[in-house]
Amino acid sequence: MATFLPLGPWFVLLSFAAFVVINGAIWLARRHKAATSGSRRAKLTAEIAFLRREAAKLNTPSTYARCAKYQRLANAKDKDLADLNAGPGVSGTADRLLVLGRAVKTLVLCAVTLAVWEAPVARVMPRAVVAPLGRLLAFPHGAELAGFGGVAVAPWLLLLDLATEALARAAFPSAPPGTACGPAALDPAAVERLMKEVDAMGRSRSQQQLAQPATL
């Protein structure tokens, strides 16, 4: 057993730092994606509620045309909200970072496992600290390394991945879910923008109706 020597503290420190960076980047990208989607979802919900409320106020014979404009815009935003809930069709920056981070982590795991498969990466002393789990920590070289107190690369990488991901979640906790946004949540600038969208949708509808006879 004296021939089995751990790789030393440098491997432990470097592997820990690498997984902190990789898992930290993956978690931040996931957190940013969730926050962006939640903000967009709350905004659409507030806009739809406002448009439905205004349409209900204008649901009279004299103002029915404007009521229909509000209803059409609310229906369009309903579709946008459904598409958002179903998942984005086009990948954003956060999605690309997630794919890149997972690919890098997979490559690192494979490269490190192949490079140091035969040698222990660390040594636990005294062995009594992990006596019930000695063979698991030395998997798949349990018979050779358990008595030596060695830790094989496979369980080390698994523990490292779980520990650094937990550290990233603790250091950068998810933002608490926002409260439901009602019509009053819209600021004046957002209301003015919605009014412009309503007018633009009305003009577009009128142009389409005027162009129809010319195409017959």
C-alpha positions in Angstrom: 0.0 0.0 0.0 2.9 2.3 0.4 3.2 2.6 -3.4 -0.2 4.4 -3.5 0.5 8.1 -3.0 -2.2 10.8 -3.3 -1.8 13.5 -6.0 -1.3 16.1 -3.3 -3.0 19.3 -2.1 -2.5 21.1 -5.5 -4.9 18.7 -7.3 -7.5 19.1 -4.5 -7.3 22.9 -4.6 -7.2 23.3 -8.4 -10.1 20.9 -8.9 -12.1 22.7 -6.2 -11.5 26.1 -7.8 -12.4 24.8 -11.2 -15.7 23.4 -10.1 -16.5 26.6 -8.1 -16.0 28.6 -11.3 -17.9 26.2 -13.6 -20.9 25.5 -11.2 -21.0 29.1 -10.2 -21.3 30.2 -13.8 -24.0 27.6 -14.5 -26.0 28.6 -11.5 -25.8 32.3 -12.2 -26.9 31.7 -15.8 -29.8 29.6 -14.6 -30.7 32.2 -12.0 -30.6 35.0 -14.6 -32.8 33.1 -17.0 -35.4 32.4 -14.3 -35.4 36.0 -13.1 -35.7 37.4 -16.7 -38.5 35.0 -17.5 -40.3 35.8 -14.2 -40.1 39.5 -14.8 -41.3 39.2 -18.4 -44.2 36.9 -17.2 -45.2 39.4 -14.5 -45.1 42.3 -17.0 -47.3 40.5 -19.5 -49.8 39.5 -16.8 -50.1 43.1 -15.6 -50.5 44.4 -19.2 -53.2 41.9 -20.0 -55.1 42.7 -16.8 -54.9 46.4 -17.6 -56.1 45.9 -21.2 -59.0 43.7 -20.1 -60.0 46.3 -17.6 -60.0 49.1 -20.1 -61.9 47.0 -22.6 -64.6 46.4 -20.1 -64.9 50.1 -19.4 -65.3 50.8 -23.2 -67.8 48.0 -23.8 -70.6 50.3 -24.9 -72.2 50.8 -28.3 -70.5 54.2 -28.8 -67.0 53.0 -27.9 -67.1 49.5 -29.1 -64.5 50.1 -31.8 -61.9 51.1 -29.2 -63.0 48.3 -27.0 -62.2 45.8 -29.8 -58.7 47.3 -30.1 -58.0 46.7 -26.5 -59.3 43.1 -26.8 -57.2 42.4 -29.8 -54.0 43.6 -28.1 -54.9 41.7 -24.9 -55.4 38.5 -27.0 -52.0 39.1 -28.7 -50.3 39.4 -25.3 -52.1 36.3 -24.1 -50.5 34.4 -26.9 -47.0 35.9 -26.0 -47.6 34.8 -22.4 -48.6 31.3 -23.5 -45.4 31.1 -25.7 -43.3 32.2 -22.8 -44.8 29.6 -20.4 -44.2 26.9 -23.1 -40.5 27.8 -23.3 -38.6 30.2 -25.5 -38.3 29.2 -29.1 -35.0 31.1 -29.6 -32.2 30.5 -27.2 -31.0 33.6 -25.3 -27.6 34.4 -23.8 -28.4 32.5 -20.6 -29.4 29.4 -22.6 -26.1 29.5 -24.5 -24.1 29.9 -21.3 -25.9 27.0 -19.7 -25.1 24.8 -22.7 -21.5 25.9 -22.7 -21.0 25.5 -19.0 -22.5 22.0 -19.0 -20.3 21.0 -22.0 -17.2 22.3 -20.2 -18.0 20.5 -17.0 -18.6 17.2 -18.9 -15.2 17.6 -20.7 -13.5 18.4 -17.4 -15.1 15.4 -15.7 -14.1 13.0 -18.5 -10.5 14.3 -18.8 -9.8 14.2 -15.1 -11.3 10.8 -14.7 -9.3 9.3 -17.5 -6.1 11.1 -16.4 -6.1 9.9 -12.7 -8.3 6.8 -12.8 -5.6 4.6 -11.3 -4.3 6.9 -8.6 -6.0 8.2 -5.4 -6.6 11.9 -5.5 -6.5 12.4 -1.7 -5.9 10.5 1.5 -8.2 10.6 4.6 -6.3 10.5 7.9 -7.3 9.2 10.4 -9.3 6.5 8.5 -11.7 6.1 11.4 -13.4 9.4 10.3 -14.9 7.7 7.2 -14.7 4.1 8.4 -18.2 3.2 7.2 -17.7 4.9 3.8 -14.1 3.9 3.1 -14.9 1.6 0.3 -17.3 4.0 -1.3 -14.8 6.8 -1.3 -12.3 4.4 -2.9 -14.7 3.1 -5.5 -13.9 1.3 -7.8 -10.5 0.5 -6.2 -12.1 -0.2 -2.8 -10.1 -3.3 -2.1 -6.8 -1.6 -2.8 -7.3 1.9 -1.4 -9.8 1.5 1.5 -7.2 0.3 3.9 -4.8 3.1 2.8 -7.4 5.8 3.4 -7.3 6.8 -0.3 -10.1 8.6 -2.1 -10.6 7.7 -5.8 -11.4 10.2 -8.5 -15.0 9.2 -9.2 -16.4 9.8 -5.7 -14.2 12.8 -5.3 -15.6 14.5 -8.4 -19.1 13.6 -7.4 -18.7 15.1 -3.9 -16.9 18.1 -5.4 -19.7 18.8 -7.9 -22.5 18.6 -5.3 -20.5 20.7 -2.8 -19.6 23.5 -5.2 -23.2 23.6 -6.6 -24.5 24.0 -3.0 -22.0 26.8 -2.3 -23.0 28.6 -5.5 -26.7 28.4 -4.5 -25.9 29.6 -1.0 -23.7 32.5 -2.2 -26.2 33.6 -4.8 -29.7 32.7 -3.6 -32.6 32.8 -6.0 -34.7 36.0 -5.9 -38.0 35.4 -4.1 -40.9 35.0 -6.4 -42.5 38.3 -7.2 -46.0 39.1 -6.1 -48.8 39.0 -8.7 -48.9 42.3 -10.6 -52.3 43.9 -11.0 -53.3 46.8 -13.2 -52.0 49.3 -10.6 -48.5 47.9 -11.0 -48.1 49.6 -14.4 -46.3 52.9 -14.3 -47.4 55.9 -16.5 -44.7 55.2 -19.1 -46.0 51.6 -19.5 -49.6 52.8 -19.8 -48.6 55.3 -22.4 -46.7 52.6 -24.4 -49.8 50.4 -24.3 -51.9 53.2 -25.6 -49.5 53.6 -28.5 -49.7 49.8 -29.2 -53.5 50.0 -29.2 -53.5 52.9 -31.7 -50.9 51.1 -33.9 -52.9 47.9 -33.9 -56.1 49.9 -34.8 -54.3 51.6 -37.7 -52.9 48.2 -38.9 -56.4 46.7 -38.8 -57.9 49.6 -40.8 -55.1 49.4 -43.5 -55.8 45.6 -43.9 -59.5 46.2 -44.3 -58.9 48.9 -46.9 -56.5 46.7 -48.8 -58.9 43.8 -49.1 -61.2 45.1 -51.8 -58.2 45.9 -54.0 -57.0 42.3 -53.9 -60.4 40.9 -55.0 
